[in-house]
Amino acid sequence: MHRLLIGLLACVLHAGSWASPPIEVTILCDAGYPPYSYAEGYQARGLYQDILRVAFARMPEYRVHIRPLPWARALAELAKGRAFALYPPYHRPAERPWMDYSRPILREKLVVFLRAEVARTLPDERFPQAYGGLRIGQNSGFINIPDQDYQRMLARGELQQVYGKDNRTSLAMLYRGRLDAYINDRRAVLWELERMHSDGVLGDNGLSWIVEGPWLTGEEGHLGYTRRNPQAYPYKEDFKQRLDAVLTDLEREGVIYRIVSRYDAIYALHLRSAGI
């Protein structure tokens, strides 16, 4: 019996010695898109990070490291094949043919925010027809206004599109009158406005200067994978399939809903509608 136990133990140790270690994977994330994805020091934070950390914990075959970078730089790294994956791009296959996508992780709501004094001058609420001549803010690297009328007005010079590096920069431009309107996710804008208000950036004006305009569309964030330099990422298809399966489970189990609900409770500011 003693020899049998020793033999079994030897077999177990031998098998363990042949077990493959987890594959080391580095994923980039947007460093300036709170509350969805941002950096504190060198650490990734945000709603997507919270969801994906739960997902990666269910993928023991991989040890995932998340590295925050400015969005435009992170996109460039993926486009050149120098990075494996990035979150949270929207699904834009025509503009980014070098990217593959995970299943959707989370749905965001794109909304137009306007200076109150500008909103009062608009003839009606139609977007973008009523916005001729206005300076519209967006964040660098985002391609998130697929509306054909909007694109035609841009091409004809009837709208001016102005880019800021992140939400705070763009909202500060809106506050100071360097923009007439700003388009981004509603949750992200409210989150940043509350912090600007708490930091005293808005002075004594509170939120009387800004109004919430029309809701445009919903956009879904993904994990985007490079199609370039495939020999550097031989595990790509396996990783993609495993993550999609785990995300499906997390949605079915209500895990994603519970994480999102925690973030919705962070801010209490509410904007009045344009009331045009």
LUMSE-613464 format. One record per residue (C-alpha): residue number from 0; x, y, z. Coordinates in Angstrom, 3 decimals, padded with zeros to 6 digits. Layout:
BEGIN
- i,x,y,z
- NUM,X,Y,Z;
...
This chain:
BEGIN
- i,x,y,z
- 0,000.000,000.000,000.000;
- 1,002.825,002.353,000.921;
- 2,004.510,001.794,-002.450;
- 3,001.176,002.318,-004.222;
- 4,000.677,005.694,-002.539;
- 5,004.197,006.758,-003.408;
- 6,003.603,005.718,-007.014;
- 7,000.337,007.677,-007.233;
- 8,001.979,010.769,-005.735;
- 9,004.816,010.514,-008.245;
- 10,002.309,010.355,-011.082;
- 11,000.478,013.434,-009.803;
- 12,003.696,015.416,-009.454;
- 13,004.839,014.306,-012.892;
- 14,001.547,015.374,-014.454;
- 15,001.712,018.704,-012.665;
- 16,005.199,019.337,-013.985;
- 17,003.833,019.045,-017.521;
- 18,000.886,021.405,-016.934;
- 19,001.097,024.455,-019.204;
- 20,001.511,027.810,-017.426;
- 21,-001.043,030.525,-018.251;
- 22,-000.391,032.481,-021.439;
- 23,000.633,036.071,-020.682;
- 24,-001.607,038.543,-022.553;
- 25,-001.510,042.352,-022.536;
- 26,-004.630,044.307,-023.432;
- 27,-004.775,048.071,-023.911;
- 28,-007.581,050.272,-022.635;
- 29,-008.650,053.872,-022.994;
- 30,-006.967,055.940,-020.274;
- 31,-009.400,058.861,-020.473;
- 32,-013.010,057.709,-020.741;
- 33,-014.458,057.619,-017.217;
- 34,-016.446,055.959,-015.833;
- 35,-016.093,053.310,-018.542;
- 36,-012.330,053.138,-018.922;
- 37,-009.662,055.323,-017.358;
- 38,-006.359,055.310,-015.502;
- 39,-005.429,056.049,-011.912;
- 40,-001.679,056.311,-012.050;
- 41,-000.689,053.286,-014.114;
- 42,-003.706,051.226,-013.078;
- 43,-006.752,050.583,-015.255;
- 44,-010.077,051.512,-013.709;
- 45,-013.670,051.723,-014.840;
- 46,-016.792,049.830,-015.706;
- 47,-015.298,047.799,-018.557;
- 48,-012.312,046.871,-016.413;
- 49,-014.614,045.610,-013.654;
- 50,-016.574,043.452,-016.091;
- 51,-013.536,042.097,-017.896;
- 52,-011.653,041.301,-014.691;
- 53,-014.533,039.032,-013.692;
- 54,-014.462,037.481,-017.158;
- 55,-010.694,036.927,-017.177;
- 56,-010.888,035.247,-013.759;
- 57,-012.951,032.555,-015.497;
- 58,-010.224,032.052,-018.120;
- 59,-007.396,030.400,-016.134;
- 60,-005.574,029.535,-019.361;
- 61,-004.598,033.221,-019.621;
- 62,-002.994,035.772,-017.322;
- 63,-004.246,039.136,-018.596;
- 64,-002.506,042.447,-017.972;
- 65,-004.386,045.687,-018.757;
- 66,-002.396,048.740,-019.824;
- 67,-004.075,052.172,-020.079;
- 68,-003.096,054.457,-022.970;
- 69,-004.567,057.570,-024.594;
- 70,-007.268,056.375,-026.977;
- 71,-005.740,057.600,-030.254;
- 72,-002.369,056.090,-029.378;
- 73,-003.937,052.776,-028.340;
- 74,-005.818,052.580,-031.657;
- 75,-002.584,053.244,-033.549;
- 76,-000.821,050.439,-031.669;
- 77,-003.601,048.013,-032.619;
- 78,-003.691,049.205,-036.234;
- 79,000.039,048.450,-036.585;
- 80,-000.222,045.056,-034.918;
- 81,001.960,046.091,-031.995;
- 82,-000.875,045.348,-029.551;
- 83,-003.162,042.339,-029.286;
- 84,-006.441,043.890,-028.150;
- 85,-008.067,047.072,-026.902;
- 86,-011.259,048.122,-025.169;
- 87,-013.852,049.581,-025.678;
- 88,-014.171,050.308,-029.437;
- 89,-017.559,050.533,-031.098;
- 90,-018.253,048.270,-034.071;
- 91,-016.812,050.172,-037.057;
- 92,-015.625,047.564,-039.604;
- 93,-015.545,050.010,-042.524;
- 94,-013.368,052.572,-040.726;
- 95,-011.206,049.943,-038.977;
- 96,-010.779,046.982,-041.327;
- 97,-007.761,045.869,-039.293;
- 98,-009.907,045.068,-036.231;
- 99,-011.951,042.049,-035.132;
- 100,-014.488,042.312,-032.313;
- 101,-015.646,040.386,-029.283;
- 102,-019.333,040.019,-028.615;
- 103,-020.773,043.271,-027.162;
- 104,-019.778,043.921,-023.565;
- 105,-021.972,046.889,-022.703;
- 106,-024.441,049.267,-024.364;
- 107,-023.893,053.023,-024.132;
- 108,-026.322,055.848,-025.001;
- 109,-025.063,058.691,-027.196;
- 110,-026.640,062.038,-026.356;
- 111,-026.216,065.641,-027.528;
- 112,-025.438,068.183,-024.794;
- 113,-025.736,071.891,-025.545;
- 114,-024.981,075.218,-023.968;
- 115,-028.321,076.481,-022.674;
- 116,-028.025,079.760,-024.560;
- 117,-027.419,077.875,-027.819;
- 118,-030.304,075.466,-027.233;
- 119,-032.711,078.419,-026.959;
- 120,-031.753,079.626,-030.447;
- 121,-032.386,076.338,-032.278;
- 122,-035.494,076.324,-034.493;
- 123,-036.454,072.806,-033.393;
- 124,-035.002,069.595,-031.930;
- 125,-034.222,067.816,-035.209;
- 126,-030.691,066.462,-035.270;
- 127,-028.604,067.338,-037.169;
- 128,-030.730,069.546,-039.418;
- 129,-031.331,072.195,-036.735;
- 130,-027.634,072.341,-035.813;
- 131,-026.310,074.104,-038.929;
- 132,-023.393,076.438,-038.234;
- 133,-022.634,074.995,-034.786;
- 134,-019.323,073.767,-033.391;
- 135,-019.831,070.147,-032.336;
- 136,-017.396,068.566,-029.899;
- 137,-016.180,064.986,-029.921;
- 138,-013.276,063.180,-028.293;
- 139,-010.178,062.354,-030.326;
- 140,-010.191,058.894,-031.856;
- 141,-013.956,058.341,-031.626;
- 142,-015.988,057.634,-034.753;
- 143,-019.419,057.657,-033.233;
- 144,-021.790,059.747,-035.383;
- 145,-022.773,057.457,-038.275;
- 146,-025.846,059.541,-039.174;
- 147,-025.682,060.181,-042.938;
- 148,-027.209,063.666,-042.730;
- 149,-024.613,064.604,-040.115;
- 150,-021.788,063.362,-042.320;
- 151,-023.179,065.236,-045.343;
- 152,-023.416,068.476,-043.344;
- 153,-019.818,068.009,-042.195;
- 154,-018.647,067.421,-045.770;
- 155,-020.438,070.584,-046.948;
- 156,-018.965,072.653,-044.106;
- 157,-022.363,073.254,-042.520;
- 158,-021.097,071.862,-039.214;
- 159,-017.721,072.216,-037.571;
- 160,-016.401,069.202,-035.667;
- 161,-013.921,070.001,-032.881;
- 162,-011.928,067.377,-031.001;
- 163,-010.864,067.275,-027.361;
- 164,-008.630,064.684,-025.754;
- 165,-011.188,063.511,-023.169;
- 166,-014.535,064.253,-021.530;
- 167,-013.245,066.869,-019.106;
- 168,-011.408,068.778,-021.825;
- 169,-014.429,068.779,-024.138;
- 170,-016.883,069.728,-021.380;
- 171,-014.574,072.562,-020.290;
- 172,-014.570,073.806,-023.895;
- 173,-018.374,073.652,-023.903;
- 174,-018.543,075.500,-020.580;
- 175,-016.243,078.289,-021.827;
- 176,-018.171,078.736,-025.069;
- 177,-015.544,077.234,-027.378;
- 178,-018.098,074.580,-028.348;
- 179,-021.829,074.902,-028.948;
- 180,-022.658,071.223,-028.436;
- 181,-020.927,068.044,-027.359;
- 182,-021.798,064.439,-028.208;
- 183,-020.861,061.519,-026.018;
- 184,-022.272,058.803,-023.791;
- 185,-024.779,060.084,-021.249;
- 186,-023.387,058.161,-018.278;
- 187,-019.840,059.320,-019.035;
- 188,-020.889,062.976,-019.337;
- 189,-022.899,062.989,-016.102;
- 190,-020.057,061.226,-014.294;
- 191,-017.537,063.866,-015.403;
- 192,-019.873,066.803,-014.762;
- 193,-020.317,065.685,-011.172;
- 194,-016.564,065.588,-010.679;
- 195,-016.066,068.979,-012.319;
- 196,-018.780,070.351,-010.065;
- 197,-017.139,068.824,-006.967;
- 198,-013.718,070.144,-008.028;
- 199,-015.048,073.702,-008.360;
- 200,-014.301,073.879,-012.095;
- 201,-017.806,075.145,-012.838;
- 202,-017.704,077.946,-010.271;
- 203,-021.070,079.029,-008.903;
- 204,-022.914,078.278,-012.123;
- 205,-023.777,074.692,-011.246;
- 206,-025.406,073.087,-014.269;
- 207,-027.577,075.988,-015.380;
- 208,-025.369,076.488,-018.439;
- 209,-025.868,073.021,-019.969;
- 210,-028.944,071.150,-021.174;
- 211,-029.495,067.631,-022.433;
- 212,-030.568,067.483,-026.046;
- 213,-031.708,064.578,-028.213;
- 214,-030.692,060.985,-027.625;
- 215,-029.075,059.778,-030.845;
- 216,-028.451,056.079,-030.617;
- 217,-027.106,053.275,-028.532;
- 218,-023.549,052.084,-029.093;
- 219,-022.017,048.835,-027.866;
- 220,-018.466,048.611,-026.591;
- 221,-016.333,045.577,-027.439;
- 222,-012.896,044.174,-026.986;
- 223,-011.237,044.844,-030.330;
- 224,-008.498,042.514,-031.640;
- 225,-005.841,043.388,-034.178;
- 226,-005.835,041.549,-037.505;
- 227,-002.240,042.598,-038.101;
- 228,000.901,040.654,-037.152;
- 229,-001.029,037.388,-036.533;
- 230,002.110,035.347,-035.879;
- 231,002.620,037.325,-032.660;
- 232,-000.770,036.234,-031.292;
- 233,-001.304,032.539,-032.137;
- 234,-003.780,032.258,-029.255;
- 235,-006.136,034.913,-030.656;
- 236,-009.009,032.696,-031.816;
- 237,-008.977,030.589,-028.661;
- 238,-008.924,033.685,-026.459;
- 239,-011.747,035.279,-028.464;
- 240,-013.970,032.193,-028.273;
- 241,-013.392,031.723,-024.541;
- 242,-014.088,035.377,-023.749;
- 243,-017.287,035.454,-025.813;
- 244,-018.572,032.381,-023.987;
- 245,-017.759,033.877,-020.585;
- 246,-019.392,037.224,-021.448;
- 247,-022.532,035.359,-022.490;
- 248,-022.567,033.625,-019.107;
- 249,-022.013,036.885,-017.208;
- 250,-024.919,038.537,-019.003;
- 251,-027.218,035.565,-018.410;
- 252,-026.278,035.436,-014.714;
- 253,-026.965,039.164,-014.223;
- 254,-023.356,039.912,-013.265;
- 255,-022.947,042.678,-015.859;
- 256,-026.237,044.293,-014.827;
- 257,-025.143,044.383,-011.167;
- 258,-021.782,045.959,-012.005;
- 259,-023.432,048.626,-014.162;
- 260,-025.980,049.375,-011.434;
- 261,-023.184,050.203,-009.000;
- 262,-021.841,052.833,-011.377;
- 263,-025.249,054.375,-012.018;
- 264,-025.469,055.065,-008.292;
- 265,-022.191,057.040,-008.287;
- 266,-023.578,060.330,-009.536;
- 267,-026.717,062.193,-008.585;
- 268,-026.672,065.132,-010.994;
- 269,-029.562,065.409,-013.423;
- 270,-029.877,067.782,-016.346;
- 271,-033.066,069.353,-017.589;
- 272,-033.976,068.728,-021.187;
- 273,-033.492,071.421,-023.810;
- 274,-037.176,072.337,-023.695;
- 275,-037.037,073.901,-027.128;
